[in-house]
């Protein structure tokens, strides 16, 4: 298994995070970037105006189209993570709350995502871990300046 994961103690819209780009690929009119966040490796479509530079750190937000619930084995202590395997990115965050439409998932101190409540088969509770995945072509990576 060639999964690139870093473990640490959906449509999805997210809050800020830092992202260091390791690889930039041009595919037709799309710029695909692979890089590291504090929670692990991810890959997606760069939505910035300028072509990103490998080795540079960016502040980013994500949009994730068509997330699907991921079945992650629950053994031992859980923690938030992001894992890139081939062209699938798997996310696991802790539920900090919910309303009628979305779960609020915490990944890191400066990273929270909102996941459509209908992505999970069963209703989750505050404090539970929620895992979901999406293909890299459904992940938009939006840089911004602080």
N, C-alpha and C positions, 0 to 999 in steps of 0.2 A: 504494500500500500504506500503510495507516494504522497500522502496528505501532508500539507505543510501547516502544522498547527502550533500554536503557542498557548499553553494553558496557564492561567493565572488565578494566587489566593484572592415588513411584509408589505397592498401597497404599503410600504413602510416609509415613513419620513423621519429624519433624525436630527439630532443636535450636533454640535461641533465635535471634531476630534482631529488629532494630528495624524498625518499619513506620510510616510517616507517612501517615495517611489523608487522601486528597484529596476523596473523594466517598462519601456514604452514601445508599443507596437502600433503601426498604422495599418488598418485593414479597410481598404476602400476609403470611405469618408469618415470612418470612426477611428478614434485614438483609444486604444486599450491600454490600461495601466495595471501593473501588478506592484504591490507594495505592502508595507508593514504598518499596522496600527499598534497601539499598546496591547491589544487583545489577540493579535495574530495577523496572518497574511490574508489579503483579499485582492480581488481583481474586478475590474468593471470598466465601463465606458466613461472616459474623461469628458466632462461637460464644460470645461473652461474655454475661454476665448483663445488663450495662447497654448501652444504645445508645451507640455510639462517636461521637466528635466529629471533624468535618472539621478538619484542621490540627493535630491532636494526634498525638504520637508514642506508640506502644505497643510493648511487647516481646511477640512472638508466637511461636507454634509452628504448624506446618501439619500437616494430614492431607490426603492426596491420594488419592481413590478412582479406580480404573480408569485409571492413567496408561498412555500409549502411547508407544512409542519414536518419537522425532522424527528426521526426516532433515534434518540441518542441513549445508549445504555447508561443507566444510573447506578454507578458503582462508587462507593466511597464519597469523599467530599466533592461537592460540585463547585464550579466557578464559571464566571462568564468567559467566553472565548469566541474567536472567529477562526475558521479553518478553510483553507483553499485546497481542493482536491480536483484535479483536472480543470474543468470549467464550471464547477459548482462551488459556491461559497456557503458554508454552514455557520450560522450564528447561534449562540446560546447566551441569553441574558436573564436577569432576575426581574420578576414582575414587581414593580414598585406601586402599582395601582392600576385601575381600569375604570372605564365608564361604559356606556352602552355601545360604544363603537370601537374603542381601541384599548389595547394593553399598553402600559408605559413600562418599557424594559430598560434596565440599567446595565451597561456594559463596563463602564469605567467612570471615574469621578467627573470627567468632562464629556461623557458620551451616553446619551439616552436616545432610544428609538421608540416610535409608536407603531404598533403592529395591529392590523385589522383583527378584531376579535373573532371573526369567522374563519381565520386561518387554522385555529386549533379545533380538533374534534370534540374536546371536552373543555368546559369552562375551567380556567385556571384561577388560582387565588394569589393574593399578595404574598410575596416571599417564595413562591415557586419558580423554578427555572422553566423557561420556554425556549424551545429550539426550533429554528426554521431554516430553510435553505432557498437559494435562488441561483439561476444560471447567470454567468457573468454578463451576458448581453441584456439582462434585465436589471442590472445594477448601475445606476447613474452616480458618478462621483463628481461633486460640485465644489470647486475650490472657492475660497473667499479670503479676504484680507481683514485682519483684526485691526 
